[in-house]
Amino acid sequence: MLSTWQEFTAGGRPQGGSIPEDLRDFVENASAKDRPALTLFRESRVGTTYVEWQEDSLPVRGLNAFIEGVAQTDMDLTTPARRFAHVQNFARWGMVSDVQRQVEHKGFSDAFLYQEKKAIDATLNDIEHALHRQTSVTGATSAARQFAGLLSILTTSSNYTKLSGVTLTEAIFGDLLELFPDNGTEIQPNVAFVNSLLKRTISGFSTNVTRYVDAQMKLQINTIERHTSDFGEVDIYYSRDQLKAASKTVHGNSLTLLNPSFFESAWLQPLTSEVLARNGLRTQFQLSAMCTLIYRTTLAIGGCDDCTANF
């Protein structure tokens, strides 16, 4: 009579006995790490937590004609306006026990370094999210400072349109681009940040859309299309941090047009990892960064929100 072996569970997993488990030597983490704004904006250094710069403009163009021998007349002069941004603190902590560091792992050799790397990626994702979604907060003893993100800055620009549920069409996309020269600036937007619904919408536009795939570029950012119009070429970047509606038939999507040369991620302290003093049988780390978003002028950004996709 054959013996009944009890070395497997119902799913075929070994449960003791002489059969070893077969755990593969890798950890697959498919979480997104695309950060187009952090990649495109140049980095700069700031020296304090309240950063200011100046913005000025010329008078509106008009007729300028005087009779001969006219007397001097005092004309109104304007001074530059000050803009500002708050430097925000980003932080994350982690702790790994001595046992976790000493035992053998599959997929990584050191649990501390593995958790530290995950925390770094998560913090960079948080900074990217802030660059898009955040609103400005002055801060206080019990309230953290926050800088204004792109969607907040967008609403202060004369190039901004609230579509209130209107479907994004190619004509409307052209209208948004046309606002830049119509508002008296030579700045041309060459980047558009859109969610997946509007990405598909723009892919369906029927005019000259040049598709290209740069393998090296796609390692960092997911650029798939370039839209060409009367107002120049605009690279379409998928951004998961732009506002997205629940479905393609619902309004609530945002589209941000900008020229990245007028934007900076400004750092009081770069992202830094520190090993904290030991407290018992464990090792602790601290990640921190201090940064803000500098926009040289609101005329370098435009676009819309609250629109509906169309595909």
Secondary structure, DSSP 8 states (H G I E B T S, - for coil): -------B-TTS-B-STT------S----------HHHHHSEEEE-SSSEEEEEE------------TT-----------EEEEEE-EEEEEEEEEEHHHHHS--SS-S-HHHHHHHHHHHHHHHHHHHHHHH---B--BTTB--B---HHHHHTTSTTEEE-TT-B--HHHHHHHHHHHHHTT------EEEE-HHHHHHHHT--S-EEE---TTGGGT--EEEEEEETTEEEEEEE-TTS---SSTTS--EEEEEE-GGGEEEEEEEEEEEEE----SSEEEEEEEEEEEEEES-GGGEEEEEEEB---
